[in-house]
């Protein structure tokens, strides 16, 4: 469940920041999480959007920026280019001398958004034309196509 810092926590009615301020350990964790998220956002602004969706800058420790990539292709590309981004990250306050890229496979893929659409008018035309088709297999295939696009 995602909480917005300005909205009350649904379980207690108090903002999450108020709860974090009351516990010093939780406050430190919250601050560290914000710093890591800011590092990731800064890193992603420096790389192409498609690659940014498939990787995360997770930390800088011992002068090393650690990046997780969703697959080997993205990891390979990052290994070739990420070191060149270090000066730009340093200008933003994220100083690192080297880069380590790790592959962190994501088994659950995001469902692909349907990008091809056939208008209702076109589907009606295909349906009319399908009634004239002699071949039963072609007629059934057209019926499946129409049913699929009307979902």
N, CA and C atoms as a LAMMPS dump frame, in Angstrom:
ITEM: TIMESTEP
0
ITEM: NUMBER OF ATOMS
453
ITEM: BOX BOUNDS ff ff ff
-5.0000000000000000e+02 5.0000000000000000e+02
-5.0000000000000000e+02 5.0000000000000000e+02
-5.0000000000000000e+02 5.0000000000000000e+02
ITEM: ATOMS id mol type element x y z
1 1 1 N 0.837 -1.168 0
2 1 2 C 0 0 0
3 1 3 C 0.888 1.239 0
4 2 1 N 0.582 2.193 -0.832
5 2 2 C 1.39 3.395 -0.962
6 2 3 C 0.751 4.511 -0.159
7 3 1 N 1.556 5.203 0.632
8 3 2 C 1.066 6.324 1.418
9 3 3 C 1.652 7.609 0.867
10 4 1 N 0.861 8.656 0.838
11 4 2 C 1.335 9.982 0.466
12 4 3 C 1.67 10.718 1.75
13 5 1 N 2.787 11.46 1.788
14 5 2 C 3.203 12.111 3.028
15 5 3 C 2.194 13.135 3.539
16 6 1 N 1.391 13.722 2.672
17 6 2 C 0.456 14.75 3.106
18 6 3 C -0.925 14.201 3.442
19 7 1 N -1.152 12.914 3.217
20 7 2 C -2.455 12.313 3.506
21 7 3 C -2.366 11.532 4.811
22 8 1 N -3.439 11.517 5.572
23 8 2 C -3.413 10.761 6.827
24 8 3 C -3.271 9.267 6.583
25 9 1 N -2.62 8.604 7.514
26 9 2 C -2.523 7.146 7.503
27 9 3 C -3.925 6.61 7.781
28 10 1 N -4.401 5.688 6.946
29 10 2 C -5.782 5.233 7.063
30 10 3 C -6.035 4.436 8.337
31 11 1 N -5.019 3.847 8.924
32 11 2 C -5.24 3.036 10.117
33 11 3 C -5.341 3.899 11.376
34 12 1 N -4.599 4.994 11.455
35 12 2 C -4.588 5.791 12.674
36 12 3 C -5.142 7.185 12.467
37 13 1 N -5.265 7.618 11.232
38 13 2 C -5.735 8.963 10.974
39 13 3 C -4.637 10.005 11.101
40 14 1 N -3.411 9.604 11.389
41 14 2 C -2.291 10.541 11.521
42 14 3 C -1.395 10.434 10.3
43 15 1 N -0.828 11.558 9.86
44 15 2 C 0.106 11.489 8.732
45 15 3 C 1.306 10.608 9.071
46 16 1 N 1.813 9.92 8.068
47 16 2 C 2.955 9.013 8.246
48 16 3 C 4.156 9.78 8.785
49 17 1 N 4.366 11.005 8.315
50 17 2 C 5.514 11.789 8.799
51 17 3 C 5.433 12.038 10.298
52 18 1 N 4.217 12.253 10.839
53 18 2 C 4.063 12.458 12.28
54 18 3 C 4.476 11.209 13.044
55 19 1 N 4.105 10.055 12.531
56 19 2 C 4.467 8.79 13.176
57 19 3 C 5.983 8.605 13.136
58 20 1 N 6.598 8.912 11.985
59 20 2 C 8.048 8.74 11.85
60 20 3 C 8.811 9.672 12.778
61 21 1 N 8.305 10.882 12.987
62 21 2 C 8.997 11.834 13.861
63 21 3 C 9.013 11.384 15.315
64 22 1 N 8.057 10.597 15.729
65 22 2 C 7.973 10.161 17.125
66 22 3 C 8.956 9.05 17.448
67 23 1 N 9.467 8.38 16.46
68 23 2 C 10.41 7.275 16.667
69 23 3 C 11.686 7.613 15.907
70 24 1 N 12.785 7.813 16.609
71 24 2 C 14.028 8.241 15.952
72 24 3 C 14.539 7.202 14.956
73 25 1 N 14.39 5.923 15.274
74 25 2 C 14.841 4.87 14.352
75 25 3 C 14.015 4.912 13.068
76 26 1 N 12.714 5.03 13.204
77 26 2 C 11.843 5.116 12.041
78 26 3 C 12.122 6.39 11.251
79 27 1 N 12.429 7.469 11.934
80 27 2 C 12.758 8.727 11.255
81 27 3 C 14.023 8.568 10.418
82 28 1 N 15.041 7.88 10.964
83 28 2 C 16.279 7.643 10.199
84 28 3 C 16.006 6.766 8.98
85 29 1 N 15.186 5.724 9.158
86 29 2 C 14.847 4.845 8.035
87 29 3 C 14.09 5.611 6.948
88 30 1 N 13.176 6.452 7.366
89 30 2 C 12.401 7.244 6.414
90 30 3 C 13.313 8.185 5.637
91 31 1 N 14.233 8.838 6.338
92 31 2 C 15.171 9.748 5.678
93 31 3 C 16.073 8.987 4.704
94 32 1 N 16.554 7.812 5.107
95 32 2 C 17.408 7.009 4.229
96 32 3 C 16.64 6.559 2.994
97 33 1 N 15.387 6.163 3.175
98 33 2 C 14.564 5.74 2.034
99 33 3 C 14.363 6.9 1.062
100 34 1 N 14.123 8.088 1.599
101 34 2 C 13.956 9.256 0.721
102 34 3 C 15.242 9.549 -0.056
103 35 1 N 16.381 9.427 0.599
104 35 2 C 17.668 9.664 -0.079
105 35 3 C 17.879 8.659 -1.208
106 36 1 N 17.563 7.389 -0.954
107 36 2 C 17.741 6.365 -1.983
108 36 3 C 16.781 6.583 -3.155
109 37 1 N 15.558 6.988 -2.859
110 37 2 C 14.601 7.262 -3.93
111 37 3 C 15.059 8.476 -4.751
112 38 1 N 15.642 9.47 -4.094
113 38 2 C 16.149 10.644 -4.812
114 38 3 C 17.327 10.259 -5.712
115 39 1 N 18.213 9.386 -5.226
116 39 2 C 19.324 8.883 -6.049
117 39 3 C 18.773 8.186 -7.285
118 40 1 N 17.793 7.323 -7.103
119 40 2 C 17.212 6.591 -8.226
120 40 3 C 16.587 7.553 -9.236
121 41 1 N 15.841 8.541 -8.75
122 41 2 C 15.223 9.525 -9.661
123 41 3 C 16.286 10.298 -10.432
124 42 1 N 17.347 10.723 -9.747
125 42 2 C 18.417 11.473 -10.406
126 42 3 C 19.091 10.616 -11.478
127 43 1 N 19.352 9.349 -11.154
128 43 2 C 19.994 8.443 -12.11
129 43 3 C 19.113 8.241 -13.337
130 44 1 N 17.821 8.011 -13.102
131 44 2 C 16.905 7.729 -14.207
132 44 3 C 16.717 8.918 -15.145
133 45 1 N 16.925 10.126 -14.637
134 45 2 C 16.823 11.304 -15.5
135 45 3 C 17.978 11.385 -16.498
136 46 1 N 19.066 10.669 -16.213
137 46 2 C 20.259 10.722 -17.055
138 46 3 C 20.304 9.646 -18.132
139 47 1 N 19.369 8.704 -18.092
140 47 2 C 19.389 7.596 -19.055
141 47 3 C 18.098 7.603 -19.868
142 48 1 N 18.078 6.92 -21.017
143 48 2 C 16.861 6.869 -21.835
144 48 3 C 15.689 6.269 -21.06
145 49 1 N 14.491 6.738 -21.379
146 49 2 C 13.284 6.335 -20.656
147 49 3 C 13.077 4.822 -20.662
148 50 1 N 13.267 4.183 -21.8
149 50 2 C 13.078 2.74 -21.883
150 50 3 C 14.005 1.978 -20.954
151 51 1 N 15.232 2.441 -20.841
152 51 2 C 16.187 1.784 -19.959
153 51 3 C 15.849 2.107 -18.497
154 52 1 N 15.379 3.328 -18.247
155 52 2 C 15.046 3.736 -16.883
156 52 3 C 13.938 2.877 -16.293
157 53 1 N 13.039 2.397 -17.144
158 53 2 C 11.95 1.546 -16.667
159 53 3 C 12.44 0.156 -16.277
160 54 1 N 13.638 -0.208 -16.705
161 54 2 C 14.13 -1.571 -16.494
162 54 3 C 15.328 -1.64 -15.542
163 55 1 N 15.555 -0.582 -14.763
164 55 2 C 16.67 -0.623 -13.822
165 55 3 C 16.411 0.307 -12.643
166 56 1 N 17.237 0.146 -11.595
167 56 2 C 17.155 0.977 -10.404
168 56 3 C 18.544 1.238 -9.86
169 57 1 N 18.805 2.489 -9.507
170 57 2 C 20.022 2.813 -8.762
171 57 3 C 19.665 2.592 -7.3
172 58 1 N 20.359 1.674 -6.626
173 58 2 C 19.916 1.28 -5.29
174 58 3 C 20.743 1.853 -4.146
175 59 1 N 22.009 2.186 -4.392
176 59 2 C 22.802 2.768 -3.303
177 59 3 C 24.172 3.194 -3.81
178 60 1 N 24.817 4.018 -3.002
179 60 2 C 26.24 4.317 -3.176
180 60 3 C 26.894 3.958 -1.853
181 61 1 N 27.819 3.011 -1.915
182 61 2 C 28.531 2.577 -0.715
183 61 3 C 29.974 2.284 -1.105
184 62 1 N 30.886 2.735 -0.283
185 62 2 C 32.322 2.526 -0.532
186 62 3 C 32.718 3.026 -1.917
187 63 1 N 32.222 4.223 -2.268
188 63 2 C 32.552 4.879 -3.531
189 63 3 C 32.036 4.108 -4.753
190 64 1 N 31.018 3.263 -4.564
191 64 2 C 30.5 2.437 -5.651
192 64 3 C 28.986 2.608 -5.783
193 65 1 N 28.558 2.971 -6.981
194 65 2 C 27.134 3.056 -7.297
195 65 3 C 26.662 1.662 -7.694
196 66 1 N 25.622 1.171 -7.038
197 66 2 C 25.072 -0.156 -7.349
198 66 3 C 23.755 0.042 -8.085
199 67 1 N 23.649 -0.625 -9.237
200 67 2 C 22.462 -0.537 -10.077
201 67 3 C 21.935 -1.949 -10.303
202 68 1 N 20.622 -2.128 -10.158
203 68 2 C 19.984 -3.396 -10.488
204 68 3 C 19.271 -3.242 -11.826
205 69 1 N 19.504 -4.207 -12.71
206 69 2 C 18.853 -4.228 -14.019
207 69 3 C 17.9 -5.415 -14.07
208 70 1 N 16.784 -5.236 -14.782
209 70 2 C 15.776 -6.294 -14.859
210 70 3 C 16.194 -7.467 -15.73
211 71 1 N 17.164 -7.269 -16.62
212 71 2 C 17.591 -8.37 -17.486
213 71 3 C 19.024 -8.134 -17.957
214 72 1 N 19.579 -9.141 -18.589
215 72 2 C 20.971 -9.091 -19.015
216 72 3 C 21.262 -8.056 -20.086
217 73 1 N 20.306 -7.809 -20.961
218 73 2 C 20.516 -6.834 -22.027
219 73 3 C 20.664 -5.437 -21.439
220 74 1 N 19.771 -5.087 -20.53
221 74 2 C 19.85 -3.771 -19.882
222 74 3 C 21.128 -3.689 -19.052
223 75 1 N 21.468 -4.764 -18.36
224 75 2 C 22.686 -4.776 -17.55
225 75 3 C 23.918 -4.532 -18.418
226 76 1 N 23.986 -5.179 -19.565
227 76 2 C 25.129 -4.986 -20.465
228 76 3 C 25.234 -3.552 -20.949
229 77 1 N 24.107 -2.983 -21.306
230 77 2 C 24.111 -1.593 -21.77
231 77 3 C 24.534 -0.641 -20.647
232 78 1 N 24.051 -0.908 -19.438
233 78 2 C 24.422 -0.072 -18.299
234 78 3 C 25.91 -0.196 -17.978
235 79 1 N 26.444 -1.394 -18.106
236 79 2 C 27.873 -1.577 -17.833
237 79 3 C 28.725 -0.753 -18.789
238 80 1 N 28.225 -0.591 -20.018
239 80 2 C 28.981 0.2 -21.007
240 80 3 C 28.83 1.694 -20.785
241 81 1 N 27.7 2.145 -20.266
242 81 2 C 27.427 3.582 -20.238
243 81 3 C 27.416 4.214 -18.856
244 82 1 N 27.176 3.455 -17.811
245 82 2 C 26.945 4.041 -16.489
246 82 3 C 28.158 4.795 -15.948
247 83 1 N 29.363 4.304 -16.194
248 83 2 C 30.549 4.996 -15.677
249 83 3 C 30.643 6.42 -16.229
250 84 1 N 30.178 6.626 -17.444
251 84 2 C 30.189 7.952 -18.032
252 84 3 C 29.192 8.903 -17.383
253 85 1 N 28.253 8.378 -16.634
254 85 2 C 27.257 9.206 -15.952
255 85 3 C 27.714 9.656 -14.566
256 86 1 N 28.792 9.07 -14.062
257 86 2 C 29.239 9.389 -12.703
258 86 3 C 29.547 10.872 -12.502
259 87 1 N 30.208 11.56 -13.447
260 87 2 C 30.445 12.994 -13.244
261 87 3 C 29.146 13.8 -13.139
262 88 1 N 28.143 13.432 -13.942
263 88 2 C 26.859 14.141 -13.88
264 88 3 C 26.16 13.88 -12.541
265 89 1 N 26.227 12.635 -12.06
266 89 2 C 25.643 12.329 -10.755
267 89 3 C 26.381 13.065 -9.638
268 90 1 N 27.703 13.176 -9.759
269 90 2 C 28.488 13.893 -8.749
270 90 3 C 28.067 15.359 -8.682
271 91 1 N 27.765 15.944 -9.824
272 91 2 C 27.306 17.338 -9.839
273 91 3 C 25.977 17.486 -9.112
274 92 1 N 25.205 16.416 -9.077
275 92 2 C 23.915 16.434 -8.385
276 92 3 C 24.05 16.052 -6.907
277 93 1 N 25.286 15.758 -6.478
278 93 2 C 25.528 15.433 -5.081
279 93 3 C 25.652 13.951 -4.779
280 94 1 N 25.686 13.119 -5.806
281 94 2 C 25.797 11.666 -5.63
282 94 3 C 27.167 11.227 -6.15
283 95 1 N 28.155 11.243 -5.268
284 95 2 C 29.539 10.996 -5.66
285 95 3 C 29.861 9.511 -5.555
286 96 1 N 30.361 8.955 -6.662
287 96 2 C 30.804 7.562 -6.714
288 96 3 C 31.934 7.484 -7.726
289 97 1 N 32.89 6.601 -7.482
290 97 2 C 34.02 6.45 -8.377
291 97 3 C 33.904 5.272 -9.329
292 98 1 N 33.015 4.344 -9.009
293 98 2 C 32.852 3.165 -9.863
294 98 3 C 31.402 2.712 -9.825
295 99 1 N 31.08 1.783 -10.73
296 99 2 C 29.712 1.305 -10.876
297 99 3 C 29.702 -0.216 -10.827
298 100 1 N 28.722 -0.772 -10.154
299 100 2 C 28.487 -2.214 -10.189
300 100 3 C 27.047 -2.418 -10.655
301 101 1 N 26.884 -3.211 -11.706
302 101 2 C 25.554 -3.501 -12.241
303 101 3 C 25.242 -4.962 -11.953
304 102 1 N 24.087 -5.192 -11.341
305 102 2 C 23.65 -6.547 -11.029
306 102 3 C 22.34 -6.813 -11.758
307 103 1 N 22.143 -8.067 -12.14
308 103 2 C 20.885 -8.445 -12.784
309 103 3 C 19.934 -8.923 -11.7
310 104 1 N 18.757 -8.315 -11.658
311 104 2 C 17.706 -8.649 -10.707
312 104 3 C 16.473 -8.994 -11.529
313 105 1 N 16.383 -10.269 -11.937
314 105 2 C 15.303 -10.686 -12.828
315 105 3 C 13.944 -10.472 -12.188
316 106 1 N 13.055 -9.921 -12.956
317 106 2 C 11.671 -9.735 -12.526
318 106 3 C 10.838 -10.779 -13.256
319 107 1 N 10.286 -11.724 -12.515
320 107 2 C 9.524 -12.791 -13.15
321 107 3 C 8.146 -12.317 -13.59
322 108 1 N 7.521 -11.455 -12.818
323 108 2 C 6.205 -10.954 -13.177
324 108 3 C 6.368 -9.746 -14.096
325 109 1 N 5.936 -9.891 -15.293
326 109 2 C 6.021 -8.811 -16.274
327 109 3 C 4.755 -7.977 -16.225
328 110 1 N 4.889 -6.711 -16.535
329 110 2 C 3.722 -5.847 -16.65
330 110 3 C 2.933 -6.289 -17.88
331 111 1 N 1.622 -6.308 -17.764
332 111 2 C 0.836 -6.663 -18.949
333 111 3 C 1.008 -5.602 -20.025
334 112 1 N 1.177 -6.061 -21.239
335 112 2 C 1.354 -5.126 -22.346
336 112 3 C 0.036 -4.446 -22.65
337 113 1 N 0.137 -3.171 -22.88
338 113 2 C -1.046 -2.39 -23.202
339 113 3 C -1.399 -2.627 -24.659
340 114 1 N -2.654 -2.852 -24.905
341 114 2 C -3.136 -3.077 -26.264
342 114 3 C -2.988 -1.773 -27.043
343 115 1 N -2.188 -1.801 -28.093
344 115 2 C -1.922 -0.574 -28.849
345 115 3 C -2.636 -0.538 -30.192
346 116 1 N -3.093 -1.683 -30.647
347 116 2 C -3.785 -1.727 -31.933
348 116 3 C -5.275 -1.868 -31.659
349 117 1 N -6.045 -0.986 -32.252
350 117 2 C -7.492 -1.039 -32.048
351 117 3 C -8.178 -0.976 -33.404
352 118 1 N -9.248 -1.734 -33.524
353 118 2 C -10.072 -1.711 -34.732
354 118 3 C -11.387 -1.063 -34.332
355 119 1 N -11.801 -0.073 -35.069
356 119 2 C -13.03 0.651 -34.724
357 119 3 C -14.242 -0.264 -34.806
358 120 1 N -15.303 0.132 -34.102
359 120 2 C -16.547 -0.641 -34.13
360 120 3 C -17.104 -0.729 -35.549
361 121 1 N -16.974 0.37 -36.272
362 121 2 C -17.466 0.396 -37.659
363 121 3 C -16.703 -0.62 -38.508
364 122 1 N -15.386 -0.678 -38.328
365 122 2 C -14.587 -1.644 -39.076
366 122 3 C -14.927 -3.077 -38.665
367 123 1 N -15.136 -3.287 -37.37
368 123 2 C -15.506 -4.631 -36.9
369 123 3 C -16.846 -5.059 -37.478
370 124 1 N -17.798 -4.12 -37.556
371 124 2 C -19.089 -4.427 -38.176
372 124 3 C -18.908 -4.813 -39.638
373 125 1 N -18.024 -4.095 -40.35
374 125 2 C -17.754 -4.402 -41.753
375 125 3 C -17.11 -5.764 -41.924
376 126 1 N -16.169 -6.092 -41.037
377 126 2 C -15.519 -7.408 -41.097
378 126 3 C -16.557 -8.503 -40.833
379 127 1 N -17.453 -8.242 -39.877
380 127 2 C -18.485 -9.226 -39.544
381 127 3 C -19.415 -9.482 -40.735
382 128 1 N -19.801 -8.412 -41.422
383 128 2 C -20.639 -8.556 -42.623
384 128 3 C -19.911 -9.341 -43.703
385 129 1 N -18.634 -8.999 -43.915
386 129 2 C -17.851 -9.672 -44.945
387 129 3 C -17.64 -11.146 -44.591
388 130 1 N -17.48 -11.443 -43.298
389 130 2 C -17.233 -12.815 -42.867
390 130 3 C -18.412 -13.728 -43.202
391 131 1 N -19.616 -13.165 -43.228
392 131 2 C -20.801 -13.964 -43.543
393 131 3 C -20.765 -14.482 -44.984
394 132 1 N -20.035 -13.793 -45.85
395 132 2 C -19.938 -14.179 -47.263
396 132 3 C -18.785 -15.137 -47.54
397 133 1 N -17.921 -15.361 -46.543
398 133 2 C -16.742 -16.204 -46.753
399 133 3 C -17.173 -17.668 -46.769
400 134 1 N -16.743 -18.414 -47.797
401 134 2 C -17.109 -19.82 -47.952
402 134 3 C -16.311 -20.728 -47.026
403 135 1 N -15.024 -20.406 -46.828
404 135 2 C -14.13 -21.259 -46.04
405 135 3 C -14.49 -21.138 -44.548
406 136 1 N -14.872 -22.271 -43.957
407 136 2 C -15.308 -22.309 -42.554
408 136 3 C -14.199 -21.869 -41.6
409 137 1 N -12.941 -22.292 -41.842
410 137 2 C -11.823 -21.931 -40.967
411 137 3 C -11.576 -20.428 -40.987
412 138 1 N -11.643 -19.822 -42.163
413 138 2 C -11.44 -18.376 -42.28
414 138 3 C -12.578 -17.645 -41.572
415 139 1 N -13.787 -18.122 -41.727
416 139 2 C -14.945 -17.5 -41.08
417 139 3 C -14.791 -17.555 -39.553
418 140 1 N -14.336 -18.698 -39.039
419 140 2 C -14.125 -18.841 -37.593
420 140 3 C -12.992 -17.933 -37.1
421 141 1 N -11.945 -17.825 -37.89
422 141 2 C -10.829 -16.957 -37.516
423 141 3 C -11.279 -15.498 -37.456
424 142 1 N -12.09 -15.091 -38.421
425 142 2 C -12.603 -13.72 -38.409
426 142 3 C -13.515 -13.496 -37.202
427 143 1 N -14.306 -14.493 -36.85
428 143 2 C -15.181 -14.379 -35.678
429 143 3 C -14.352 -14.218 -34.4
430 144 1 N -13.249 -14.976 -34.296
431 144 2 C -12.359 -14.841 -33.129
432 144 3 C -11.726 -13.461 -33.087
433 145 1 N -11.287 -12.964 -34.249
434 145 2 C -10.687 -11.63 -34.329
435 145 3 C -11.682 -10.572 -33.859
436 146 1 N -12.901 -10.657 -34.329
437 146 2 C -13.942 -9.692 -33.949
438 146 3 C -14.212 -9.77 -32.446
439 147 1 N -14.367 -10.98 -31.931
440 147 2 C -14.641 -11.156 -30.493
441 147 3 C -13.487 -10.615 -29.648
442 148 1 N -12.264 -10.84 -30.088
443 148 2 C -11.091 -10.372 -29.362
444 148 3 C -11.058 -8.848 -29.276
445 149 1 N -11.359 -8.185 -30.375
446 149 2 C -11.274 -6.727 -30.407
447 149 3 C -12.496 -6.04 -29.796
448 150 1 N -13.542 -6.789 -29.555
449 150 2 C -14.711 -6.19 -28.894
450 150 3 C -14.667 -6.354 -27.39
451 151 1 N -13.662 -6.994 -26.873
452 151 2 C -13.527 -7.151 -25.413
453 151 3 C -13.22 -5.841 -24.774
